Amino acid sequence: MTDASRQRLIVALDSTDIDRARGWAEAVAPSCGLLKLGLEFFLANGAAGVRAITGRPIFLDLKLHDIPNTVAGAVRAVLPLAPAMLTLHAAGGAAMIEAARLAAAAAGAGRPRLLAVTVLTSLDAAALAATGVADSPSQQVLRLGRLALAAGADGLVCSPHEVVLLRDALGEAPILVVPGIRPAGAAAGDQARTMTPEQAVTAGADWIVVGRPITAAPDPAAAAAAIATAIA
């Protein structure tokens, strides 16, 4: 396995059980570049739980979305955890993203990279329309992506179906982190817009996020290694 392949895989440790998450982290660390801890884990275990997960840098996926002052305070609150990446919702608007960027700057060169979530991979066109957005998911992703990057985000979280669109429109500079990844034959679960790991990387994803196909596998270490090898 090459360093390049390992650095493209983020494994999502979605559990409230800190021992289970720590076991997964130890198993998959040789095959991934980042370990993702989201709301489920963070609300159950807090900052101490994040500190307990070691082996790879942390992608703290909290999807912050509130008024600018509150989001800035939340960013400052997690800076001591030294996450490599931190998410916030692009739909929070330019002022919110700018406030987050200013707050993150307090950490200097070691600040977390701010990733703006565009349209959740669980939403298709019908679900998006039900929220009042008449445009297609792709159009909304591009709109929110442009807004977020102009406001200071380092990159975007998008479904694999929007990667080519974003690369064509925004170039190579933005970090593109892509969930909704399912190896061939894996169940889609609650993901509406998916691709295989190989397809997403070929499309231009910098990082792919994989959770249940790895953590629910009989052998998570082998599952992670297989994905890393597939995208090498």
N, C-alpha and C positions, 0 to 999 in steps of 0.2 A: 504494500500500500504506500502511495506517495504522500508527502506532506500536503501537496495541493489537494488531493482527494479528501484527506482528513479535514482540511480546513473548510471544506464546503458543506459539511454535515453538522447540523445542530440537532441534538436529541432533546425532545420535550419530556421532562420528568413530571408528568401530570398525576399527582397523588397528594393526599393530605398526610400520608404516612411517611414521616421523615426517614425511618429506617429503610423502607422500600425504595424511596427516591435515592438514598445514599447507595444502596446496593446496585440500582440501575446505573448510577453515575460511575461507580467503580468498574462495572462490566463494560460500559460503552466508551469510556474515556480513551482507550487506544485508537478508536475509530472515528472520533469526532473532534471538531474544533471548539465548540461551545456547548454548554448545557443550559437548556431553557427552563426557567422556573416562572410559572405563571400565577394567576390569581388564586387558583385552587390551593397550591402549595403555600403561597405567601400569606394568605389569610389564615391558614391553619398554623403556620409555624413562625411567621414573622422574620425579623432580621436575623435572629439566632439560627433559624433554619437555613437561611441563605448561607450564612457563614459555615454551616456544617457540611455543605456540599462542596467538595473539592475535587481536583483532578483536571479540570478544564475551566477556563474563564466562564463567567455567568452572563447569560442573556436574560435580563429581568423583564419579563413580558407582562407589564401591569396595565397597558393600554390606558394611560392617564387621559382623562377627559373631564375638564371642569373649567371654572373661570381662571384667567391667567394667573392671578395671585395664588390660588390654591395649587395649581399645577406646579408653579415655580417652587412653592414650599415643599411639595411632594418630591420634586427632583432633589432639592437640597437634603431632604430627609434620607434619601437612599444613597447619596454620594459616599458615605462612609463604608458602604458595602462594596464599592468599587466595581459595579457591573460594567462589563465591556460594552453592552448595548442595553438600551432602555426604550420601551415603546410608549407612544401616545397616539391618540386618535387625530388624524388630519382634520376630521370634521369639527374639531374644537376651534379651528380658525387660526388665522395668521398671528393674532396677538398672543394667543395661548402658546403657540409654538415658539414665538420669539422670546416669551418669558421663560420657557423651559430651557432654551439655548443659553440665555444669559445666566440662569441658575446653574446649569451644568458647567459653565465656564469657570466656576469657582474651583473646580478640581484640576484646572490647568491641562497640561498635555495628557494626563491620565483620565480625562473626563469620559463619561459614557457616550457612545455614538447614539444619537437620537434617531429613532426610526418611526416614521409616521405610518400608521395603519390606514390604508385607503378604504377598500370595501372588504368586509369579512368574507372568507372563503366559504362560509355557510350560506351566503346570500346569492341567489340567482336573480334574473331579471324580474320575475314575478314578486319575489320577496322584497326587492329593492323598490319596486313600484308601490308596494303596500306601505312603504314608509314615506311616500310622497315624492320620490325621485323618479322622474319620467324617463331619464336617460338610461342607456344600457349600462351594465356594470363597467364595461371598458371605458365608456365616456366619463363616468363618474370617477373611476380610478385615475384617469389622466388629469381631470380637473383638480382633484384633491392632491395628486402628486405634484403638480406644478405649484399649487398654493403652498404646500408644505416645504418644498425645497427652497422656494423664494423666501420663506420665513425663517430659514436656518436649519431645517432638518438635514441630517447627513444621508438619509436614505429612506426607503419605503418598504412597507410590507404589502405584498400583493399576491393574488393568486397566480399560479403558473400561466394562466391564459392571458395575462396582461404583460408578461415580461417582454415579449418582442415589441409590443406597442410602446412601452415605456422606454426601451432602449432606443428605438427609432426616434422618438420624440425628445428624449432627454439626454441621450448620449451615454457614455460609459462611466461618468463620474458618480452618479448616485449608487449607494449600496442597495441592492435589491435582495431582500430576504423573503423566501417563498415557502409558505405553508401549503396545505392542501396536496401534499405529496403522498402518493400511494404506489408502492411497488406493484408490478403486474400481478393480477390475481388477488390483491388485497381488497377487503371490503372498504367502500367509500365512507361508511359511517355517516356523520352529520356534515360531511364536506360536499359542497355542490359543484365546485370547479376544481378539478384535480388533474394531475399528470403524474407520470412515473418520474423517479429521480433523474434518469438519463434524459428524458424529454425536457425537464425543467432546466438542467444545466446546459444542455445544447441551446436552449432558447436564450440563455444569457443570465440566469440566476447566479448571484454571487454565493448565496447560502441557501440550502434547502432545510426545512424543518420537518422532522419526522418524529411522531410520538407513538401512537398505539401499534403501528406495524412493527415497531421495535420492542416497546415495553410490554406488549401483550404476547410477544412471541415466546415459545417454550425456552429459547436460548437468546436473550436479548443481545448478548455479546456477539453471537454469530450473525444475528439479523443486522446489527449495526455494521459489522465488518463486510457483509454482503453488499449493503448499499454503498458503502465507501468504495468498495472495489468496482461496483457497477458504474460509478461516476468518475473513476480515475481516468 
